[in-house]
Amino acid sequence: MENQVKRSAPNMDEILAEAKKLGKLETVPLDWTEVYYTNCPLVSASNVDQELGWTKGEFKKIGVNYQYLRARQENNWYPHYIHNMDNLIRFGGLFPPVHVHADIRRTKLLGVTQVYEGGVMMVRSRDDIYRMADLKGKKIGLSRSQNKIKTDWWGIQEEQGIELMLRMNGMTRDDVEIVEFPYPDDWYDVPEMMGPPMENPSELWLKRDHKHDLAFRPLETALENGVIDAMYSQSKVLSVLSETTGKFKSIEDLSHYPDWTLQIANVPAAITCTAEMAEQHPELVVTFLKGMIKVGRWANEHKQAAAAILDKQTFYRDVEDTYEGIRRVDLVPNLSPQNLVSVAIGKDFMHSHGYIKNDFDVNEWAAPEFLEQAARELLEEEWKKRTTSKLPKAADPLSGRGRVG
């Protein structure tokens, strides 16, 4: 990208050592009879499953206690961003796990779900601004986290979206003024922000009106007050909440272009686990993915019901808006070639702009064998179930232990 800005990625070893010394990275002791999960408030099989409980049932079959990260008071929010628990599985936005694998610890990419489309440029609804060219010489906001322990995922997607929109309109950063808004972003171990232990991620939103909470739209106040003239927002998700107020409008939307490579903004949502879990306890990984496949298939077949569940946690306007947002989304995680290229696009942007220090090969990060084994076991369980009801005894497995297909 012409005129791009590259930052210097921090020394994560020193930062994490200092954070550990300050007690910010304390967690429950490692116990492989327990598996913890964490997810972002976006469209995923995990966010449907937290209401269905099917994955928990899969873990009960093998005698493992499967629970939410914050079900234990000892765990703060940091593992969600830096994966500092060996027995944790994360399903969420792309940029934090890319940062973890590049600069903190080795993980495995188990599956992804492509969800949101591109991003939009928002301005005040009554301003005489109707196209990107009208922003020449004007101010575009960019939030900037001051927390060095975790990656600045919000700022990354804003910067990525801004640069793409400028480029698609024959502009560069030199044509506008990028105004940074630093904020502490240090709430992850603060007792009042952690609250009491939560059995279910949905409990996080019971006391918080997240669809109208400006903490999730940090630049909206600056735009309304005229401190900036434009801001990036996620299309079809956060942008619709801003537009509903009548105060803002979108003048550019990356999802309107035929080029799908423009539509990478902290997605695809990624499932990751530690290399230790994958190597020492692969059965735990396979069990989790069996749950995700089952829930994803159910959600694909019952999109209205899935939308009612996801509306509790996502930023669509209401249930119907959530349904429209997920109508064409495949909620069964996969590692398709197109989605892996999408992951690489996000990773490459982070590396080129100094958000990560170390580069890596996305195809080597991906571990499709676990998803394949999970699908095989589900197929054979269904085969056994169906043949048992028709035959004196269950038929032989569908195949040997070779690869499926």
Secondary structure as the mmCIF struct_conf table of DSSP 4:
data_model
#
loop_
_struct_conf.conf_type_id
_struct_conf.id
_struct_conf.beg_label_comp_id
_struct_conf.beg_label_asym_id
_struct_conf.beg_label_seq_id
_struct_conf.end_label_comp_id
_struct_conf.end_label_asym_id
_struct_conf.end_label_seq_id
TURN_TY1_P TURN_TY1_P1 GLU A 2 ASN A 3
HELX_LH_PP_P HELX_LH_PP_P1 ARG A 7 PRO A 10
HELX_RH_AL_P HELX_RH_AL_P1 MET A 12 LYS A 21
TURN_TY1_P TURN_TY1_P2 LEU A 22 LEU A 25
HELX_LH_PP_P HELX_LH_PP_P2 VAL A 28 LEU A 30
TURN_TY1_P TURN_TY1_P3 TRP A 32 THR A 33
STRN STRN1 GLU A 34 ASN A 39
BEND BEND1 PRO A 41 VAL A 43
HELX_RH_AL_P HELX_RH_AL_P2 ALA A 45 LEU A 52
HELX_RH_AL_P HELX_RH_AL_P3 TRP A 54 LYS A 61
TURN_TY1_P TURN_TY1_P4 ILE A 62 GLY A 63
STRN STRN2 ASN A 65 TYR A 68
HELX_RH_3T_P HELX_RH_3T_P1 LEU A 69 ALA A 71
BEND BEND2 ARG A 72 ARG A 72
TURN_TY1_P TURN_TY1_P5 GLN A 73 GLU A 74
BEND BEND3 TRP A 77 TRP A 77
HELX_RH_AL_P HELX_RH_AL_P4 TYR A 78 ILE A 82
TURN_TY1_P TURN_TY1_P6 ASP A 86 ASN A 87
STRN STRN3 LEU A 88 GLY A 92
BEND BEND4 LEU A 94 LEU A 94
HELX_RH_AL_P HELX_RH_AL_P5 PHE A 95 HIS A 99
HELX_RH_PI_P HELX_RH_PI_P1 VAL A 100 ILE A 104
STRN STRN4 THR A 107 THR A 113
STRN STRN5 VAL A 120 ARG A 124
TURN_TY1_P TURN_TY1_P7 SER A 125 ARG A 126
BEND BEND5 ASP A 127 ASP A 128
BEND BEND6 ARG A 131 ARG A 131
HELX_RH_3T_P HELX_RH_3T_P2 MET A 132 LEU A 135
TURN_TY1_P TURN_TY1_P8 LYS A 136 GLY A 137
STRN STRN6 LYS A 139 SER A 145
BEND BEND7 LYS A 148 LYS A 150
HELX_RH_AL_P HELX_RH_AL_P6 TRP A 153 MET A 168
TURN_TY1_P TURN_TY1_P9 ASN A 169 GLY A 170
HELX_RH_3T_P HELX_RH_3T_P3 ARG A 173 ASP A 175
BEND BEND8 VAL A 176 VAL A 176
STRN STRN7 GLU A 177 TYR A 183
TURN_TY1_P TURN_TY1_P10 TYR A 188 ASP A 189
HELX_RH_AL_P HELX_RH_AL_P7 PRO A 191 MET A 194
BEND BEND9 PRO A 196 PRO A 196
BEND BEND10 GLU A 199 ASN A 200
HELX_RH_3T_P HELX_RH_3T_P4 PRO A 201 TRP A 205
TURN_TY1_P TURN_TY1_P11 LEU A 206 LYS A 207
HELX_RH_3T_P HELX_RH_3T_P5 HIS A 210 HIS A 212
HELX_RH_3T_P HELX_RH_3T_P6 LEU A 214 PHE A 216
BEND BEND11 ARG A 217 ARG A 217
TURN_TY1_P TURN_TY1_P12 PRO A 218 LEU A 219
HELX_RH_AL_P HELX_RH_AL_P8 GLU A 220 GLU A 224
TURN_TY1_P TURN_TY1_P13 ASN A 225 GLY A 226
BEND BEND12 VAL A 227 VAL A 227
BEND BEND13 ASP A 229 ASP A 229
STRN STRN8 ALA A 230 ALA A 230
STRN STRN9 MET A 231 SER A 233
TURN_TY1_P TURN_TY1_P14 SER A 235 VAL A 237
HELX_RH_AL_P HELX_RH_AL_P9 LEU A 238 THR A 244
TURN_TY1_P TURN_TY1_P15 THR A 245 GLY A 246
BEND BEND14 LYS A 247 LYS A 247
STRN STRN10 PHE A 248 ASP A 253
HELX_RH_3T_P HELX_RH_3T_P7 LEU A 254 HIS A 256
BEND BEND15 TYR A 257 PRO A 258
HELX_RH_3T_P HELX_RH_3T_P8 TRP A 260 LEU A 262
BEND BEND16 ALA A 265 ASN A 266
BEND BEND17 PRO A 268 PRO A 268
STRN STRN11 ALA A 269 THR A 274
HELX_RH_AL_P HELX_RH_AL_P10 ALA A 275 GLN A 280
HELX_RH_AL_P HELX_RH_AL_P11 PRO A 282 GLU A 301
HELX_RH_AL_P HELX_RH_AL_P12 LYS A 303 LEU A 310
TURN_TY1_P TURN_TY1_P16 ASP A 311 GLN A 313
BEND BEND18 THR A 314 THR A 314
BEND BEND19 TYR A 316 ASP A 318
HELX_RH_AL_P HELX_RH_AL_P13 VAL A 319 ILE A 326
TURN_TY1_P TURN_TY1_P17 ARG A 327 ARG A 328
BEND BEND20 VAL A 332 VAL A 332
STRN STRN12 ASN A 334 ASN A 334
HELX_RH_AL_P HELX_RH_AL_P14 PRO A 337 SER A 352
TURN_TY1_P TURN_TY1_P18 HIS A 353 GLY A 354
BEND BEND21 TYR A 355 TYR A 355
BEND BEND22 LYS A 357 LYS A 357
HELX_RH_AL_P HELX_RH_AL_P15 VAL A 362 TRP A 365
STRN STRN13 ALA A 366 ALA A 366
HELX_RH_AL_P HELX_RH_AL_P16 PRO A 368 THR A 388
TURN_TY1_P TURN_TY1_P19 SER A 389 LYS A 390
BEND BEND23 LEU A 391 LYS A 393
HELX_LH_PP_P HELX_LH_PP_P3 ALA A 394 PRO A 397
BEND BEND24 LEU A 398 SER A 399
BEND BEND25 ARG A 401 GLY A 402
#
